[in-house]
């Protein structure tokens, strides 16, 4: 197994500046909401901006117990992400019945399976005239976007998969979840999916905030249907190819993928398992130290800390370059600007495949997009 490389950085930048907060008003004004009919029911979609030239659109899909706002607002309101959304349109997809104010489904409604939700995304792309995408998914949403990429490899240019579990739920896990469902309320089941036991016991303010969101902002009947669908998922049936032997016949993701997980997340073993099934030349595993179950709602920024001088960059030195993240943990604060201050973090990266840019404070998603489209210039701070 390849050795993990550790880097320490000190975060010194607040989440949002006054100028960026002002810009969020314009972003809000540019949002368009759509109700899109598919073969398996309606999908609520929020579009930020319009597709620009032949650039892909960023498509997001959230996890159980959340919607696109509670799952992604902190990430997309991060200062560096404003520069990316200036260049890329963003399409937020809410799972059926999970948008704000969603009514309960009628009695007897057949909620789509995880595979069917992946199929529903094609109707979204057709309706919005989207030609290709970069997917950002969390948990259940990461699974759905991965299934979509497996079915439509020519449409997906890259994936950021947070807390992904590529495996089907085993019979023992299935029985345990059924038993816990009789003895535990739905909120506790979802919180246990998102947070480690340490977070559940010691971060009461964070947990209470999410408990209120899950119980008050998400329709409970619809949430129960989504949870059941996720717990009934099939195995993604992906396999790491043997380079030079069976790349053409093995089923695996064809696009570059960034796997993200906190080192205390309940999903850490599943994400490592997923990494072991993907092409190592196209996959980066980013394991965030001292980070819990929701890395997309912590303040993250990072930079290239070694090999920054372009003249020294060669194919042989690629493995020596480390991209690191410095993260300041935050509560969900779905629309709040967050605080400043210094906080030391440590991040481990595996199978890093990147290009070198000047050391500037970047969000990891930003850096991946810049690598994919080097013509985009991210201003230095």
KOLPA-807999 format. One record per residue (C-alpha): residue number from 1; y, z, x. Coordinates in Angstrom, 2 decimals. Example, Ala and Ser with C-alpha at 12.3 -4.5 7.8 and 13.67 -1.06 7.14 Angstrom:
@vomi: 1	yy: -4.50	zz: 7.80	xx: 12.30 .
@vomi: 2	yy: -1.06	zz: 7.14	xx: 13.67 .
// end
This chain:
@vomi: 1	yy: 0.00	zz: 0.00	xx: 0.00 .
@vomi: 2	yy: 3.45	zz: -0.87	xx: 1.30 .
@vomi: 3	yy: 5.60	zz: 1.99	xx: 2.50 .
@vomi: 4	yy: 8.46	zz: 3.07	xx: 0.29 .
@vomi: 5	yy: 11.89	zz: 3.13	xx: 1.87 .
@vomi: 6	yy: 14.30	zz: 5.97	xx: 1.04 .
@vomi: 7	yy: 18.07	zz: 5.73	xx: 1.12 .
@vomi: 8	yy: 20.72	zz: 8.32	xx: 0.27 .
@vomi: 9	yy: 24.14	zz: 7.40	xx: -1.05 .
@vomi: 10	yy: 26.98	zz: 9.49	xx: -2.44 .
@vomi: 11	yy: 28.50	zz: 8.42	xx: -5.75 .
@vomi: 12	yy: 32.27	zz: 8.71	xx: -5.75 .
@vomi: 13	yy: 33.36	zz: 6.40	xx: -8.56 .
@vomi: 14	yy: 34.01	zz: 7.35	xx: -12.20 .
@vomi: 15	yy: 32.11	zz: 5.45	xx: -14.84 .
@vomi: 16	yy: 35.11	zz: 3.74	xx: -16.43 .
@vomi: 17	yy: 38.67	zz: 3.15	xx: -15.38 .
@vomi: 18	yy: 41.55	zz: 2.96	xx: -17.84 .
@vomi: 19	yy: 41.67	zz: -0.80	xx: -17.40 .
@vomi: 20	yy: 38.00	zz: -1.18	xx: -18.24 .
@vomi: 21	yy: 38.36	zz: 1.03	xx: -21.32 .
@vomi: 22	yy: 41.17	zz: -1.24	xx: -22.48 .
@vomi: 23	yy: 38.91	zz: -4.21	xx: -21.87 .
@vomi: 24	yy: 36.22	zz: -2.71	xx: -24.09 .
@vomi: 25	yy: 38.52	zz: -3.20	xx: -27.07 .
@vomi: 26	yy: 38.53	zz: -6.94	xx: -26.37 .
@vomi: 27	yy: 34.75	zz: -6.93	xx: -25.94 .
@vomi: 28	yy: 34.36	zz: -5.21	xx: -29.31 .
@vomi: 29	yy: 36.55	zz: -7.86	xx: -30.90 .
@vomi: 30	yy: 34.36	zz: -10.62	xx: -29.41 .
@vomi: 31	yy: 31.14	zz: -9.21	xx: -30.92 .
@vomi: 32	yy: 29.47	zz: -11.15	xx: -33.72 .
@vomi: 33	yy: 26.65	zz: -9.74	xx: -35.83 .
@vomi: 34	yy: 23.93	zz: -11.94	xx: -37.30 .
@vomi: 35	yy: 21.06	zz: -11.43	xx: -39.72 .
@vomi: 36	yy: 18.46	zz: -13.97	xx: -38.61 .
@vomi: 37	yy: 15.48	zz: -14.94	xx: -40.73 .
@vomi: 38	yy: 12.17	zz: -15.33	xx: -38.92 .
@vomi: 39	yy: 8.57	zz: -15.94	xx: -39.92 .
@vomi: 40	yy: 7.95	zz: -12.18	xx: -39.77 .
@vomi: 41	yy: 11.12	zz: -10.88	xx: -41.41 .
@vomi: 42	yy: 14.80	zz: -10.44	xx: -40.67 .
@vomi: 43	yy: 16.29	zz: -9.47	xx: -37.31 .
@vomi: 44	yy: 19.73	zz: -7.97	xx: -36.77 .
@vomi: 45	yy: 21.38	zz: -9.40	xx: -33.65 .
@vomi: 46	yy: 24.73	zz: -8.61	xx: -32.02 .
@vomi: 47	yy: 26.22	zz: -11.31	xx: -29.79 .
@vomi: 48	yy: 28.81	zz: -10.47	xx: -27.13 .
@vomi: 49	yy: 30.63	zz: -13.58	xx: -25.98 .
@vomi: 50	yy: 29.44	zz: -17.17	xx: -26.11 .
@vomi: 51	yy: 26.91	zz: -18.95	xx: -23.86 .
@vomi: 52	yy: 28.69	zz: -20.35	xx: -20.81 .
@vomi: 53	yy: 27.53	zz: -23.72	xx: -19.51 .
@vomi: 54	yy: 23.92	zz: -23.72	xx: -18.38 .
@vomi: 55	yy: 23.86	zz: -20.02	xx: -17.54 .
@vomi: 56	yy: 21.22	zz: -17.93	xx: -19.29 .
@vomi: 57	yy: 22.11	zz: -15.40	xx: -21.95 .
@vomi: 58	yy: 21.24	zz: -11.75	xx: -21.34 .
@vomi: 59	yy: 18.92	zz: -10.64	xx: -24.17 .
@vomi: 60	yy: 18.27	zz: -6.91	xx: -24.65 .
@vomi: 61	yy: 15.63	zz: -5.07	xx: -26.67 .
@vomi: 62	yy: 15.63	zz: -1.28	xx: -27.10 .
@vomi: 63	yy: 12.91	zz: 1.37	xx: -27.18 .
@vomi: 64	yy: 11.54	zz: 3.38	xx: -30.11 .
@vomi: 65	yy: 13.91	zz: 5.99	xx: -31.54 .
@vomi: 66	yy: 16.97	zz: 4.05	xx: -30.39 .
@vomi: 67	yy: 19.01	zz: 1.02	xx: -31.36 .
@vomi: 68	yy: 20.93	zz: -1.38	xx: -29.16 .
@vomi: 69	yy: 24.00	zz: 0.86	xx: -29.07 .
@vomi: 70	yy: 22.31	zz: 4.12	xx: -28.12 .
@vomi: 71	yy: 20.03	zz: 2.35	xx: -25.65 .
@vomi: 72	yy: 22.45	zz: 0.01	xx: -23.86 .
@vomi: 73	yy: 26.09	zz: 0.98	xx: -24.45 .
@vomi: 74	yy: 26.26	zz: 3.22	xx: -21.38 .
@vomi: 75	yy: 24.85	zz: 0.46	xx: -19.17 .
@vomi: 76	yy: 27.03	zz: -2.33	xx: -20.52 .
@vomi: 77	yy: 30.16	zz: -0.17	xx: -20.57 .
@vomi: 78	yy: 29.71	zz: 0.54	xx: -16.87 .
@vomi: 79	yy: 32.63	zz: -0.88	xx: -14.90 .
@vomi: 80	yy: 30.65	zz: -3.35	xx: -12.77 .
@vomi: 81	yy: 28.86	zz: -4.67	xx: -15.86 .
@vomi: 82	yy: 32.21	zz: -5.75	xx: -17.30 .
@vomi: 83	yy: 32.41	zz: -8.27	xx: -14.50 .
@vomi: 84	yy: 28.96	zz: -9.59	xx: -15.37 .
@vomi: 85	yy: 29.67	zz: -9.84	xx: -19.10 .
@vomi: 86	yy: 32.72	zz: -11.91	xx: -18.17 .
@vomi: 87	yy: 30.28	zz: -14.53	xx: -16.85 .
@vomi: 88	yy: 27.29	zz: -14.06	xx: -19.17 .
@vomi: 89	yy: 26.95	zz: -13.78	xx: -22.92 .
@vomi: 90	yy: 24.85	zz: -10.84	xx: -24.12 .
@vomi: 91	yy: 22.54	zz: -10.87	xx: -27.14 .
@vomi: 92	yy: 21.46	zz: -7.41	xx: -28.35 .
@vomi: 93	yy: 18.39	zz: -7.46	xx: -30.62 .
@vomi: 94	yy: 17.63	zz: -4.52	xx: -32.90 .
@vomi: 95	yy: 14.04	zz: -3.94	xx: -33.98 .
@vomi: 96	yy: 13.51	zz: -4.55	xx: -37.71 .
@vomi: 97	yy: 15.23	zz: -1.78	xx: -39.68 .
@vomi: 98	yy: 16.88	zz: -0.13	xx: -36.66 .
@vomi: 99	yy: 20.45	zz: -1.38	xx: -36.84 .
@vomi: 100	yy: 23.16	zz: 1.06	xx: -37.94 .
@vomi: 101	yy: 22.97	zz: 1.77	xx: -41.66 .
@vomi: 102	yy: 19.65	zz: -0.03	xx: -42.11 .
@vomi: 103	yy: 18.02	zz: 0.71	xx: -45.50 .
@vomi: 104	yy: 14.33	zz: 1.65	xx: -45.75 .
@vomi: 105	yy: 11.88	zz: -1.19	xx: -46.23 .
@vomi: 106	yy: 10.33	zz: -1.56	xx: -49.69 .
@vomi: 107	yy: 6.97	zz: 0.02	xx: -50.38 .
@vomi: 108	yy: 4.14	zz: -2.11	xx: -49.02 .
@vomi: 109	yy: 6.31	zz: -3.86	xx: -46.43 .
@vomi: 110	yy: 4.16	zz: -5.10	xx: -43.54 .
@vomi: 111	yy: 6.01	zz: -4.22	xx: -40.34 .
@vomi: 112	yy: 5.57	zz: -6.82	xx: -37.58 .
@vomi: 113	yy: 3.26	zz: -6.16	xx: -34.67 .
@vomi: 114	yy: 4.56	zz: -6.10	xx: -31.11 .
@vomi: 115	yy: 3.26	zz: -9.64	xx: -30.59 .
@vomi: 116	yy: 4.99	zz: -10.79	xx: -33.77 .
@vomi: 117	yy: 8.29	zz: -9.25	xx: -32.67 .
@vomi: 118	yy: 7.99	zz: -11.27	xx: -29.46 .
@vomi: 119	yy: 7.48	zz: -14.39	xx: -31.59 .
@vomi: 120	yy: 10.56	zz: -13.50	xx: -33.67 .
@vomi: 121	yy: 12.75	zz: -13.85	xx: -30.58 .
@vomi: 122	yy: 12.19	zz: -17.61	xx: -30.59 .
@vomi: 123	yy: 13.93	zz: -17.81	xx: -33.97 .
@vomi: 124	yy: 16.87	zz: -15.89	xx: -32.48 .
@vomi: 125	yy: 17.18	zz: -18.33	xx: -29.58 .
@vomi: 126	yy: 16.96	zz: -21.31	xx: -31.92 .
@vomi: 127	yy: 19.53	zz: -19.90	xx: -34.36 .
@vomi: 128	yy: 22.04	zz: -19.08	xx: -31.60 .
@vomi: 129	yy: 21.28	zz: -22.24	xx: -29.58 .
@vomi: 130	yy: 20.26	zz: -20.25	xx: -26.51 .
@vomi: 131	yy: 18.48	zz: -22.36	xx: -23.90 .
@vomi: 132	yy: 17.25	zz: -19.70	xx: -21.46 .
@vomi: 133	yy: 17.49	zz: -15.95	xx: -21.02 .
@vomi: 134	yy: 17.47	zz: -12.98	xx: -18.69 .
@vomi: 135	yy: 15.78	zz: -10.11	xx: -20.53 .
@vomi: 136	yy: 16.61	zz: -6.42	xx: -20.25 .
@vomi: 137	yy: 14.19	zz: -4.19	xx: -22.14 .
@vomi: 138	yy: 13.33	zz: -0.50	xx: -22.33 .
@vomi: 139	yy: 9.91	zz: 0.86	xx: -23.27 .
@vomi: 140	yy: 8.77	zz: -0.97	xx: -26.39 .
@vomi: 141	yy: 11.54	zz: -3.52	xx: -25.83 .
@vomi: 142	yy: 10.32	zz: -4.15	xx: -22.27 .
@vomi: 143	yy: 6.85	zz: -4.84	xx: -23.64 .
@vomi: 144	yy: 8.22	zz: -7.27	xx: -26.26 .
@vomi: 145	yy: 10.30	zz: -9.19	xx: -23.72 .
@vomi: 146	yy: 7.33	zz: -9.36	xx: -21.33 .
@vomi: 147	yy: 5.13	zz: -10.77	xx: -24.08 .
@vomi: 148	yy: 7.85	zz: -13.31	xx: -24.88 .
@vomi: 149	yy: 8.03	zz: -14.30	xx: -21.19 .
@vomi: 150	yy: 4.26	zz: -14.73	xx: -21.01 .
@vomi: 151	yy: 4.33	zz: -16.97	xx: -24.08 .
@vomi: 152	yy: 7.45	zz: -18.90	xx: -23.01 .
@vomi: 153	yy: 7.68	zz: -18.86	xx: -19.19 .
@vomi: 154	yy: 10.06	zz: -21.82	xx: -19.11 .
@vomi: 155	yy: 12.70	zz: -19.96	xx: -21.14 .
@vomi: 156	yy: 12.91	zz: -16.73	xx: -19.12 .
@vomi: 157	yy: 14.71	zz: -16.73	xx: -15.77 .
@vomi: 158	yy: 14.33	zz: -13.03	xx: -15.02 .
@vomi: 159	yy: 13.43	zz: -9.64	xx: -16.50 .
@vomi: 160	yy: 14.70	zz: -6.10	xx: -16.02 .
@vomi: 161	yy: 11.93	zz: -3.88	xx: -17.40 .
@vomi: 162	yy: 12.69	zz: -0.18	xx: -17.77 .
@vomi: 163	yy: 9.82	zz: 2.24	xx: -18.52 .
@vomi: 164	yy: 7.39	zz: -0.57	xx: -19.31 .
@vomi: 165	yy: 3.78	zz: 0.20	xx: -20.23 .
@vomi: 166	yy: 1.63	zz: -2.96	xx: -20.03 .
@vomi: 167	yy: -1.51	zz: -1.22	xx: -21.29 .
@vomi: 168	yy: -2.90	zz: -0.86	xx: -24.77 .
@vomi: 169	yy: -3.20	zz: 2.67	xx: -26.08 .
@vomi: 170	yy: -6.71	zz: 3.92	xx: -25.31 .
@vomi: 171	yy: -8.95	zz: 5.41	xx: -27.98 .
@vomi: 172	yy: -8.43	zz: 8.95	xx: -26.66 .
@vomi: 173	yy: -4.65	zz: 8.46	xx: -26.59 .
@vomi: 174	yy: -4.79	zz: 6.90	xx: -30.05 .
@vomi: 175	yy: -6.76	zz: 9.84	xx: -31.46 .
@vomi: 176	yy: -4.44	zz: 12.32	xx: -29.76 .
@vomi: 177	yy: -1.38	zz: 10.61	xx: -31.21 .
@vomi: 178	yy: -2.93	zz: 10.66	xx: -34.68 .
@vomi: 179	yy: -3.70	zz: 14.37	xx: -34.33 .
@vomi: 180	yy: -0.25	zz: 15.16	xx: -33.00 .
@vomi: 181	yy: 1.23	zz: 13.19	xx: -35.88 .
@vomi: 182	yy: -0.36	zz: 15.67	xx: -38.28 .
@vomi: 183	yy: 1.00	zz: 18.68	xx: -36.41 .
@vomi: 184	yy: 4.27	zz: 17.44	xx: -34.89 .
@vomi: 185	yy: 7.29	zz: 15.86	xx: -36.50 .
@vomi: 186	yy: 8.38	zz: 12.34	xx: -35.63 .
@vomi: 187	yy: 11.42	zz: 13.48	xx: -33.65 .
@vomi: 188	yy: 9.26	zz: 15.49	xx: -31.24 .
@vomi: 189	yy: 6.88	zz: 12.57	xx: -30.76 .
@vomi: 190	yy: 9.74	zz: 10.23	xx: -29.86 .
@vomi: 191	yy: 11.42	zz: 12.80	xx: -27.60 .
@vomi: 192	yy: 8.11	zz: 13.29	xx: -25.78 .
@vomi: 193	yy: 7.98	zz: 9.53	xx: -25.26 .
@vomi: 194	yy: 11.44	zz: 9.48	xx: -23.67 .
@vomi: 195	yy: 11.66	zz: 12.72	xx: -21.70 .
@vomi: 196	yy: 9.58	zz: 14.72	xx: -19.25 .
@vomi: 197	yy: 8.46	zz: 18.27	xx: -20.07 .
@vomi: 198	yy: 11.02	zz: 19.55	xx: -17.56 .
@vomi: 199	yy: 13.83	zz: 17.72	xx: -19.35 .
@vomi: 200	yy: 12.62	zz: 18.93	xx: -22.73 .
@vomi: 201	yy: 12.66	zz: 22.54	xx: -21.52 .
@vomi: 202	yy: 15.74	zz: 22.62	xx: -19.29 .
@vomi: 203	yy: 18.22	zz: 20.04	xx: -20.56 .
@vomi: 204	yy: 18.78	zz: 21.32	xx: -24.06 .
@vomi: 205	yy: 22.18	zz: 19.67	xx: -24.54 .
@vomi: 206	yy: 20.79	zz: 16.23	xx: -23.73 .
@vomi: 207	yy: 17.71	zz: 16.74	xx: -25.89 .
@vomi: 208	yy: 19.73	zz: 18.03	xx: -28.84 .
@vomi: 209	yy: 22.04	zz: 15.02	xx: -28.67 .
@vomi: 210	yy: 19.10	zz: 12.63	xx: -28.84 .
@vomi: 211	yy: 17.33	zz: 14.71	xx: -31.49 .
@vomi: 212	yy: 20.38	zz: 14.39	xx: -33.74 .
@vomi: 213	yy: 20.64	zz: 10.66	xx: -33.04 .
@vomi: 214	yy: 16.96	zz: 10.07	xx: -33.83 .
@vomi: 215	yy: 17.04	zz: 12.15	xx: -37.01 .
@vomi: 216	yy: 20.45	zz: 11.13	xx: -38.37 .
@vomi: 217	yy: 21.19	zz: 7.61	xx: -37.12 .
@vomi: 218	yy: 17.76	zz: 5.97	xx: -37.33 .
@vomi: 219	yy: 16.02	zz: 5.46	xx: -40.68 .
@vomi: 220	yy: 12.95	zz: 7.70	xx: -40.43 .
@vomi: 221	yy: 10.63	zz: 5.49	xx: -42.49 .
@vomi: 222	yy: 11.52	zz: 2.44	xx: -40.41 .
@vomi: 223	yy: 11.15	zz: 4.42	xx: -37.19 .
@vomi: 224	yy: 7.67	zz: 5.52	xx: -38.20 .
@vomi: 225	yy: 6.70	zz: 1.87	xx: -38.71 .
@vomi: 226	yy: 8.06	zz: 0.86	xx: -35.29 .
@vomi: 227	yy: 6.27	zz: 3.76	xx: -33.57 .
@vomi: 228	yy: 2.98	zz: 2.78	xx: -35.23 .
@vomi: 229	yy: 3.48	zz: -0.83	xx: -34.16 .
@vomi: 230	yy: 4.12	zz: 0.22	xx: -30.55 .
@vomi: 231	yy: 1.12	zz: 2.54	xx: -30.49 .
@vomi: 232	yy: -1.05	zz: -0.34	xx: -31.75 .
@vomi: 233	yy: 0.03	zz: -2.79	xx: -29.03 .
@vomi: 234	yy: -2.46	zz: -4.96	xx: -27.16 .
@vomi: 235	yy: -2.82	zz: -4.90	xx: -23.41 .
@vomi: 236	yy: -0.51	zz: -7.49	xx: -21.82 .
@vomi: 237	yy: -3.59	zz: -8.72	xx: -19.92 .
@vomi: 238	yy: -1.64	zz: -9.54	xx: -16.80 .
@vomi: 239	yy: -3.24	zz: -9.67	xx: -13.36 .
@vomi: 240	yy: -1.79	zz: -9.75	xx: -9.85 .
@vomi: 241	yy: -2.45	zz: -13.19	xx: -8.36 .
@vomi: 242	yy: -4.06	zz: -13.63	xx: -4.97 .
@vomi: 243	yy: -1.47	zz: -15.68	xx: -3.13 .
@vomi: 244	yy: -2.77	zz: -19.09	xx: -2.13 .
@vomi: 245	yy: -5.93	zz: -18.66	xx: -4.21 .
@vomi: 246	yy: -5.44	zz: -18.29	xx: -7.96 .
@vomi: 247	yy: -1.70	zz: -18.30	xx: -8.78 .
@vomi: 248	yy: -2.18	zz: -21.26	xx: -11.12 .
@vomi: 249	yy: -4.88	zz: -19.65	xx: -13.26 .
@vomi: 250	yy: -4.06	zz: -15.93	xx: -13.39 .
@vomi: 251	yy: -1.90	zz: -14.73	xx: -16.29 .
@vomi: 252	yy: 1.12	zz: -12.86	xx: -14.99 .
@vomi: 253	yy: 4.89	zz: -13.02	xx: -15.26 .
@vomi: 254	yy: 6.22	zz: -16.21	xx: -13.66 .
@vomi: 255	yy: 9.84	zz: -15.08	xx: -13.42 .
@vomi: 256	yy: 11.40	zz: -12.52	xx: -11.05 .
@vomi: 257	yy: 11.08	zz: -9.00	xx: -12.46 .
@vomi: 258	yy: 12.87	zz: -5.74	xx: -11.66 .
@vomi: 259	yy: 10.87	zz: -2.68	xx: -12.78 .
@vomi: 260	yy: 12.92	zz: 0.50	xx: -13.18 .
@vomi: 261	yy: 11.72	zz: 4.05	xx: -13.78 .
@vomi: 262	yy: 12.87	zz: 7.60	xx: -13.05 .
@vomi: 263	yy: 10.50	zz: 9.57	xx: -10.87 .
@vomi: 264	yy: 10.12	zz: 12.31	xx: -13.51 .
@vomi: 265	yy: 9.82	zz: 9.89	xx: -16.43 .
@vomi: 266	yy: 6.72	zz: 10.07	xx: -18.66 .
@vomi: 267	yy: 6.42	zz: 6.32	xx: -18.01 .
@vomi: 268	yy: 6.21	zz: 6.49	xx: -14.20 .
@vomi: 269	yy: 2.43	zz: 5.94	xx: -13.96 .
@vomi: 270	yy: 2.56	zz: 3.06	xx: -16.44 .
@vomi: 271	yy: 5.37	zz: 1.34	xx: -14.52 .
@vomi: 272	yy: 3.49	zz: 1.68	xx: -11.22 .
@vomi: 273	yy: 0.44	zz: 0.20	xx: -12.96 .
@vomi: 274	yy: 2.54	zz: -2.72	xx: -14.19 .
@vomi: 275	yy: 3.86	zz: -3.30	xx: -10.68 .
@vomi: 276	yy: 0.28	zz: -3.49	xx: -9.39 .
@vomi: 277	yy: -0.42	zz: -6.35	xx: -11.82 .
@vomi: 278	yy: 2.56	zz: -8.55	xx: -10.91 .
@vomi: 279	yy: 3.23	zz: -11.06	xx: -8.16 .
@vomi: 280	yy: 4.61	zz: -8.96	xx: -5.27 .
@vomi: 281	yy: 6.81	zz: -11.82	xx: -4.05 .
@vomi: 282	yy: 8.67	zz: -11.87	xx: -7.38 .
@vomi: 283	yy: 8.67	zz: -8.18	xx: -8.30 .
@vomi: 284	yy: 10.86	zz: -5.24	xx: -7.31 .
@vomi: 285	yy: 9.87	zz: -1.69	xx: -8.24 .
@vomi: 286	yy: 12.89	zz: 0.60	xx: -8.32 .
@vomi: 287	yy: 11.89	zz: 4.25	xx: -8.63 .
@vomi: 288	yy: 14.92	zz: 6.49	xx: -9.08 .
@vomi: 289	yy: 14.59	zz: 9.96	xx: -7.56 .
@vomi: 290	yy: 15.84	zz: 12.98	xx: -9.52 .
@vomi: 291	yy: 16.07	zz: 10.78	xx: -12.61 .
@vomi: 292	yy: 14.40	zz: 11.37	xx: -15.94 .
@vomi: 293	yy: 13.18	zz: 9.20	xx: -18.74 .
@vomi: 294	yy: 16.32	zz: 7.17	xx: -19.56 .
@vomi: 295	yy: 17.66	zz: 5.62	xx: -16.34 .
@vomi: 296	yy: 19.76	zz: 3.10	xx: -18.28 .
@vomi: 297	yy: 21.98	zz: 5.91	xx: -19.59 .
@vomi: 298	yy: 22.75	zz: 7.40	xx: -16.20 .
@vomi: 299	yy: 25.65	zz: 6.16	xx: -14.14 .
@vomi: 300	yy: 24.24	zz: 3.81	xx: -11.55 .
@vomi: 301	yy: 25.82	zz: 1.82	xx: -8.78 .
@vomi: 302	yy: 24.61	zz: 0.66	xx: -5.45 .
@vomi: 303	yy: 25.07	zz: -1.65	xx: -2.51 .
@vomi: 304	yy: 23.34	zz: -3.36	xx: 0.33 .
@vomi: 305	yy: 23.28	zz: -0.73	xx: 3.06 .
@vomi: 306	yy: 21.51	zz: -2.60	xx: 5.85 .
@vomi: 307	yy: 21.69	zz: -6.18	xx: 7.12 .
@vomi: 308	yy: 25.09	zz: -6.73	xx: 5.49 .
@vomi: 309	yy: 26.29	zz: -9.29	xx: 7.96 .
@vomi: 310	yy: 25.33	zz: -12.75	xx: 6.73 .
@vomi: 311	yy: 24.96	zz: -14.10	xx: 10.24 .
@vomi: 312	yy: 22.09	zz: -11.72	xx: 10.96 .
@vomi: 313	yy: 20.19	zz: -12.65	xx: 7.82 .
@vomi: 314	yy: 16.87	zz: -14.41	xx: 8.39 .
@vomi: 315	yy: 13.63	zz: -14.72	xx: 6.48 .
@vomi: 316	yy: 12.03	zz: -12.33	xx: 8.98 .
@vomi: 317	yy: 14.64	zz: -9.65	xx: 8.35 .
@vomi: 318	yy: 14.26	zz: -9.81	xx: 4.58 .
@vomi: 319	yy: 11.89	zz: -6.84	xx: 4.48 .
@vomi: 320	yy: 14.36	zz: -4.64	xx: 6.36 .
@vomi: 321	yy: 17.10	zz: -4.92	xx: 3.76 .
@vomi: 322	yy: 17.33	zz: -2.03	xx: 1.32 .
@vomi: 323	yy: 19.27	zz: -2.06	xx: -1.91 .
@vomi: 324	yy: 19.94	zz: 1.48	xx: -3.07 .
@vomi: 325	yy: 21.35	zz: 3.12	xx: -6.12 .
@vomi: 326	yy: 23.47	zz: 6.23	xx: -6.33 .
@vomi: 327	yy: 23.23	zz: 7.67	xx: -9.81 .
@vomi: 328	yy: 25.12	zz: 10.42	xx: -11.58 .
@vomi: 329	yy: 23.11	zz: 11.77	xx: -14.48 .
@vomi: 330	yy: 24.83	zz: 11.67	xx: -17.82 .
@vomi: 331	yy: 24.04	zz: 12.59	xx: -21.36 .
@vomi: 332	yy: 23.80	zz: 9.72	xx: -23.84 .
@vomi: 333	yy: 27.54	zz: 9.85	xx: -24.76 .
@vomi: 334	yy: 26.98	zz: 6.49	xx: -26.35 .
@vomi: 335	yy: 30.66	zz: 5.49	xx: -26.28 .
@vomi: 336	yy: 32.14	zz: 8.12	xx: -24.00 .
@vomi: 337	yy: 33.63	zz: 7.30	xx: -20.60 .
@vomi: 338	yy: 31.78	zz: 9.95	xx: -18.62 .
@vomi: 339	yy: 33.01	zz: 12.01	xx: -15.70 .
@vomi: 340	yy: 33.65	zz: 11.68	xx: -12.03 .
@vomi: 341	yy: 32.59	zz: 13.80	xx: -9.09 .
@vomi: 342	yy: 30.10	zz: 13.47	xx: -6.30 .
@vomi: 343	yy: 26.36	zz: 13.57	xx: -6.67 .
@vomi: 344	yy: 23.76	zz: 12.77	xx: -4.05 .
@vomi: 345	yy: 20.75	zz: 10.74	xx: -5.15 .
@vomi: 346	yy: 17.76	zz: 9.17	xx: -3.49 .
@vomi: 347	yy: 16.07	zz: 5.95	xx: -4.51 .
@vomi: 348	yy: 12.82	zz: 4.30	xx: -3.42 .
@vomi: 349	yy: 12.30	zz: 0.53	xx: -3.55 .
@vomi: 350	yy: 9.11	zz: -1.47	xx: -3.22 .
@vomi: 351	yy: 8.66	zz: -5.24	xx: -2.78 .
@vomi: 352	yy: 12.41	zz: -5.83	xx: -2.51 .
@vomi: 353	yy: 13.32	zz: -9.53	xx: -2.57 .
@vomi: 354	yy: 17.09	zz: -9.90	xx: -2.33 .
@vomi: 355	yy: 19.90	zz: -11.80	xx: -0.65 .
@vomi: 356	yy: 22.59	zz: -10.06	xx: 1.37 .
@vomi: 357	yy: 26.15	zz: -9.68	xx: 0.11 .
@vomi: 358	yy: 29.00	zz: -7.54	xx: 1.46 .
@vomi: 359	yy: 28.44	zz: -3.84	xx: 0.79 .
@vomi: 360	yy: 30.26	zz: -3.29	xx: -2.49 .
@vomi: 361	yy: 29.52	zz: -0.90	xx: -5.31 .
@vomi: 362	yy: 27.12	zz: -2.74	xx: -7.60 .
@vomi: 363	yy: 25.03	zz: -1.90	xx: -10.57 .
@vomi: 364	yy: 21.41	zz: -2.94	xx: -9.82 .
@vomi: 365	yy: 21.41	zz: -5.39	xx: -12.71 .
@vomi: 366	yy: 24.65	zz: -6.86	xx: -11.38 .
@vomi: 367	yy: 23.18	zz: -7.41	xx: -7.94 .
@vomi: 368	yy: 20.13	zz: -9.18	xx: -9.36 .
@vomi: 369	yy: 22.31	zz: -11.50	xx: -11.41 .
@vomi: 370	yy: 24.50	zz: -12.22	xx: -8.40 .
@vomi: 371	yy: 21.39	zz: -13.04	xx: -6.37 .
@vomi: 372	yy: 20.29	zz: -15.45	xx: -9.09 .
@vomi: 373	yy: 23.73	zz: -17.09	xx: -9.35 .
@vomi: 374	yy: 25.42	zz: -16.82	xx: -5.93 .
@vomi: 375	yy: 28.34	zz: -18.93	xx: -7.16 .
@vomi: 376	yy: 29.55	zz: -15.93	xx: -9.14 .
@vomi: 377	yy: 31.94	zz: -13.89	xx: -7.03 .
@vomi: 378	yy: 32.04	zz: -10.18	xx: -7.81 .
@vomi: 379	yy: 35.42	zz: -8.85	xx: -6.67 .
@vomi: 380	yy: 35.28	zz: -6.17	xx: -4.00 .
@vomi: 381	yy: 36.67	zz: -2.78	xx: -5.02 .
// end
